[in-house]
């Protein structure tokens, strides 16, 4: 084992992600200003980054000027695409006919783009794609199937589908830490901490609970309820999180009682903001939205 991942899946959706039946989604860029308590969204600046009937989704910034995401081709196969904000160009990091790549992210070491790969035999495992375009490498060959993920200390916290489903942290090949079994699809490392945060599906009214597991101390904490029906959240710093409901984006400080609206993205062509990625360097938020 070389690196780390955090994986998750939401409610009873298959951790295989219904990979062969992804719907049409596009990525939109929205300008932001300020940091922390002064963070603001500029909804009027929203513009389409992608615009096609296929699946463009799961964005993640890999450095100060590049974004990666999963995109379906004409045959329904999914590849990793890199978008460069400086050059305004798209590049295929992968172009494979025998497999599909999902949930690309930069690894802790910065040498690889990791991805959940649906292999030809339908196994779903983590692969590492070198940023210098050398051949991809399989990670954790004995852990399958996995879904979404994030990194801490070059090791993976992973959602593994089973009876029951599990969120585990791969501290070593024979040292897997069980974190939870009632988990949603959004797993995020809290910046500048050793915490893996995730949406817990443990019954608590209509909202999932954002929970935390500290890899170093083993401490657990329940922060607060997420927005009703929302499956995704991101941290935009150590203390603030974003979630979305329909076309409206909300912010919350981790120790405050309420979500605060940042505004709506008013579009006639798209609806339902799901996954998001934020760049503090570029002051932009990238969101995935369903096509009408």
C-alpha positions as CSV (number, residue, x, y, z in Angstrom):
1,X,0.0,0.0,0.0
2,X,1.3,3.4,-0.9
3,X,-1.3,6.1,-0.4
4,X,-4.6,6.9,1.2
5,X,-8.2,7.3,0.2
6,X,-11.5,8.1,1.8
7,X,-14.5,6.5,0.2
8,X,-18.2,6.8,0.7
9,X,-21.6,6.1,-0.8
10,X,-25.0,7.5,0.1
11,X,-28.0,5.6,1.6
12,X,-28.9,2.5,-0.4
13,X,-27.5,3.6,-3.7
14,X,-25.2,0.9,-5.1
15,X,-21.5,1.6,-4.4
16,X,-21.0,0.5,-8.0
17,X,-22.5,4.0,-8.5
18,X,-24.8,2.6,-11.3
19,X,-21.9,3.4,-13.4
20,X,-23.5,2.3,-16.7
21,X,-26.4,4.7,-16.2
22,X,-25.0,8.1,-15.3
23,X,-27.3,10.9,-16.2
24,X,-26.4,14.1,-18.1
25,X,-24.6,16.6,-15.9
26,X,-22.5,19.7,-16.6
27,X,-19.9,21.6,-14.6
28,X,-20.4,25.3,-13.9
29,X,-17.9,27.9,-12.7
30,X,-18.9,30.6,-10.1
31,X,-16.7,33.4,-8.9
32,X,-16.3,33.9,-5.1
33,X,-14.8,36.6,-2.9
34,X,-13.4,36.6,0.7
35,X,-12.5,33.8,3.0
36,X,-13.9,32.3,6.2
37,X,-16.7,34.4,7.7
38,X,-16.4,36.8,4.7
39,X,-16.8,34.2,2.0
40,X,-19.3,35.3,-0.6
41,X,-20.6,33.7,-3.8
42,X,-21.2,35.8,-6.9
43,X,-24.2,33.9,-8.6
44,X,-24.4,36.3,-11.5
45,X,-20.9,35.2,-12.7
46,X,-22.0,31.5,-13.2
47,X,-20.8,30.2,-16.6
48,X,-20.8,26.7,-18.1
49,X,-17.5,24.9,-18.1
50,X,-19.0,21.9,-20.0
51,X,-22.1,21.8,-22.1
52,X,-23.0,18.4,-23.6
53,X,-25.7,15.7,-23.0
54,X,-23.2,13.2,-21.4
55,X,-21.9,12.9,-17.9
56,X,-19.3,15.6,-16.7
57,X,-19.1,15.4,-12.9
58,X,-17.1,14.8,-9.8
59,X,-14.8,17.8,-10.0
60,X,-11.7,18.2,-7.8
61,X,-8.9,20.8,-7.9
62,X,-5.4,19.2,-8.1
63,X,-3.4,22.5,-7.8
64,X,-3.9,26.2,-8.1
65,X,-4.9,26.2,-11.8
66,X,-6.0,22.7,-12.8
67,X,-9.2,20.8,-12.2
68,X,-9.9,17.1,-12.8
69,X,-13.3,15.4,-13.4
70,X,-14.9,12.3,-14.7
71,X,-16.4,12.5,-18.2
72,X,-18.3,10.0,-20.3
73,X,-17.5,9.6,-24.0
74,X,-19.9,8.7,-26.9
75,X,-19.8,5.1,-25.9
76,X,-20.6,5.7,-22.3
77,X,-17.1,5.0,-21.1
78,X,-15.8,7.4,-18.4
79,X,-12.3,9.0,-18.5
80,X,-10.4,11.4,-16.3
81,X,-10.2,14.9,-17.9
82,X,-7.9,17.7,-16.8
83,X,-9.0,21.3,-17.3
84,X,-6.4,24.1,-17.2
85,X,-7.7,27.5,-16.1
86,X,-4.6,29.3,-17.4
87,X,-4.8,27.9,-20.9
88,X,-8.5,27.1,-21.0
89,X,-7.8,23.7,-22.4
90,X,-9.1,20.1,-21.7
91,X,-6.7,17.1,-21.7
92,X,-7.4,13.4,-21.3
93,X,-5.4,12.0,-18.4
94,X,-6.9,8.6,-19.3
95,X,-8.6,7.3,-22.4
96,X,-9.5,3.6,-21.8
97,X,-11.9,1.4,-23.7
98,X,-11.9,-1.5,-21.2
99,X,-12.6,0.4,-18.0
100,X,-14.2,3.6,-16.6
101,X,-12.7,6.1,-14.1
102,X,-14.6,8.0,-11.5
103,X,-14.0,10.3,-8.6
104,X,-10.5,11.6,-9.6
105,X,-8.5,13.3,-6.9
106,X,-4.9,14.4,-6.3
107,X,-3.0,12.1,-3.9
108,X,-1.2,13.4,-0.8
109,X,2.2,13.1,-2.5
110,X,1.1,15.0,-5.5
111,X,2.5,12.4,-8.0
112,X,-0.8,10.7,-8.9
113,X,-4.4,11.3,-9.7
114,X,-6.3,8.6,-8.0
115,X,-9.6,7.2,-9.3
116,X,-12.2,4.6,-8.6
117,X,-12.0,2.3,-11.6
118,X,-14.8,0.0,-12.9
119,X,-12.6,-2.7,-14.4
120,X,-13.5,-4.9,-17.3
121,X,-14.5,-7.8,-14.9
122,X,-16.7,-5.3,-12.9
123,X,-14.3,-5.1,-10.0
124,X,-14.3,-1.6,-8.5
125,X,-10.9,-0.6,-7.1
126,X,-8.6,2.3,-6.6
127,X,-6.0,3.0,-9.3
128,X,-3.3,5.6,-9.4
129,X,-2.6,7.6,-12.6
130,X,0.8,9.3,-12.6
131,X,0.7,13.0,-13.4
132,X,3.6,12.4,-15.9
133,X,1.2,10.1,-18.0
134,X,3.1,6.8,-17.2
135,X,1.0,3.6,-16.9
136,X,-1.6,3.5,-14.0
137,X,-1.0,1.4,-10.9
138,X,-3.5,-0.6,-8.9
139,X,-3.9,0.3,-5.2
140,X,-5.2,-2.1,-2.5
141,X,-5.7,-5.1,-4.8
142,X,-7.7,-7.0,-2.1
143,X,-10.2,-4.3,-1.3
144,X,-13.3,-4.3,-3.6
145,X,-15.7,-2.8,-4.3
146,X,-15.0,0.7,-3.3
147,X,-16.8,4.0,-4.0
148,X,-15.8,7.6,-3.1
149,X,-12.8,8.5,-1.1
150,X,-10.3,11.1,0.2
151,X,-6.7,11.0,1.6
152,X,-5.0,11.3,4.9
153,X,-1.3,10.6,5.5
154,X,-0.9,8.7,2.2
155,X,-3.4,6.1,3.3
156,X,-7.1,5.5,2.3
157,X,-10.3,5.9,4.2
158,X,-12.7,3.9,2.0
159,X,-16.3,3.0,1.7
160,X,-16.5,-0.8,1.0
161,X,-19.8,-2.3,-0.1
162,X,-20.9,-5.3,1.8
163,X,-23.1,-6.7,4.5
164,X,-23.0,-4.2,6.2
165,X,-21.3,-1.4,4.2
166,X,-18.2,-0.1,5.9
167,X,-16.2,3.1,6.0
168,X,-12.6,1.9,6.8
169,X,-9.2,3.5,7.1
170,X,-6.3,1.5,5.7
171,X,-3.7,2.1,8.4
172,X,-1.8,-1.0,7.0
173,X,-2.4,-4.0,4.8
174,X,-3.6,-6.0,7.8
175,X,-4.6,-3.1,9.9
176,X,-8.0,-1.7,8.8
177,X,-9.8,0.6,11.1
178,X,-13.6,0.4,11.1
179,X,-15.0,4.0,11.2
180,X,-18.7,3.5,10.6
181,X,-21.3,1.4,8.7
182,X,-24.1,4.0,8.3
183,X,-22.5,6.3,5.8
184,X,-23.4,8.5,2.9
185,X,-21.5,9.2,-0.3
186,X,-19.6,12.4,0.7
187,X,-16.3,11.8,2.6
188,X,-14.0,14.7,3.1
189,X,-10.9,15.2,5.1
190,X,-11.2,18.3,7.2
191,X,-8.4,20.6,6.1
192,X,-5.4,21.0,8.4
193,X,-6.6,18.2,10.7
194,X,-6.4,14.4,10.9
195,X,-10.2,14.2,10.7
196,X,-12.2,12.2,8.2
197,X,-15.7,13.7,8.0
198,X,-18.7,12.1,6.3
199,X,-22.5,12.1,6.2
200,X,-24.0,9.6,8.6
201,X,-27.2,7.9,7.5
202,X,-28.1,6.9,11.0
203,X,-31.8,7.8,11.4
204,X,-32.0,11.4,12.8
205,X,-35.1,13.0,11.3
206,X,-34.9,14.0,7.6
207,X,-31.3,15.2,7.6
208,X,-28.1,13.2,7.6
209,X,-25.6,14.1,10.3
210,X,-22.1,15.3,9.4
211,X,-19.7,13.3,11.6
212,X,-16.0,13.1,12.2
213,X,-13.4,10.5,13.0
214,X,-10.0,11.6,14.0
215,X,-7.4,9.2,12.6
216,X,-4.7,10.2,15.1
217,X,-6.7,10.4,18.3
218,X,-9.5,8.0,17.5
219,X,-12.0,10.6,18.8
220,X,-15.5,10.8,17.2
221,X,-17.7,13.8,16.9
222,X,-21.1,14.6,15.5
223,X,-21.1,18.2,14.1
224,X,-24.6,19.0,12.9
225,X,-27.3,18.1,10.5
226,X,-26.8,18.5,6.8
227,X,-29.4,20.1,4.5
228,X,-32.5,17.9,4.0
229,X,-32.0,15.7,0.9
230,X,-28.4,16.9,0.2
231,X,-25.8,14.1,-0.3
232,X,-22.7,16.2,-0.8
233,X,-20.6,18.7,1.2
234,X,-17.1,20.2,1.0
235,X,-14.8,22.1,3.4
236,X,-13.6,25.5,2.1
237,X,-11.1,25.8,5.0
238,X,-10.7,24.3,8.4
239,X,-13.9,25.9,9.8
240,X,-16.4,26.3,7.0
241,X,-18.5,23.9,4.9
242,X,-20.7,24.3,1.8
243,X,-23.8,22.3,0.9
244,X,-26.4,22.8,-1.7
245,X,-30.2,22.3,-2.0
246,X,-31.7,22.4,-5.5
247,X,-30.0,25.5,-7.1
248,X,-29.1,27.2,-3.8
249,X,-25.7,27.1,-2.0
250,X,-25.3,27.4,1.7
251,X,-22.4,27.9,4.1
252,X,-22.0,27.0,7.7
253,X,-19.2,27.4,10.3
254,X,-18.6,24.0,12.0
255,X,-19.5,25.3,15.5
256,X,-22.5,27.5,14.6
257,X,-26.2,26.5,14.7
258,X,-27.5,27.4,11.2
259,X,-26.8,27.2,7.5
260,X,-26.6,30.6,5.7
261,X,-27.7,31.0,2.1
262,X,-25.0,32.3,-0.3
263,X,-27.4,32.6,-3.2
264,X,-29.1,30.7,-6.0
265,X,-27.8,29.8,-9.4
266,X,-30.8,30.8,-11.5
267,X,-30.7,28.8,-14.8
268,X,-33.4,27.5,-17.2
269,X,-31.1,24.8,-18.6
270,X,-29.8,23.2,-15.4
271,X,-30.9,22.4,-11.9
272,X,-29.9,20.5,-8.7
273,X,-26.4,21.3,-7.6
274,X,-24.6,18.2,-6.3
275,X,-20.8,17.8,-6.1
276,X,-18.6,20.9,-5.7
277,X,-15.0,21.8,-5.8
278,X,-13.4,25.1,-4.5
279,X,-10.1,26.8,-5.3
280,X,-8.9,29.4,-2.8
281,X,-6.2,30.5,-5.2
282,X,-8.6,31.2,-8.1
283,X,-11.5,32.3,-6.0
284,X,-13.9,30.0,-7.9
285,X,-16.4,27.3,-7.0
286,X,-17.1,24.6,-9.6
287,X,-20.4,22.8,-9.2
288,X,-22.1,19.9,-11.0
289,X,-25.7,20.4,-12.1
290,X,-28.2,18.2,-13.9
291,X,-29.4,19.1,-17.3
292,X,-33.1,19.9,-17.7
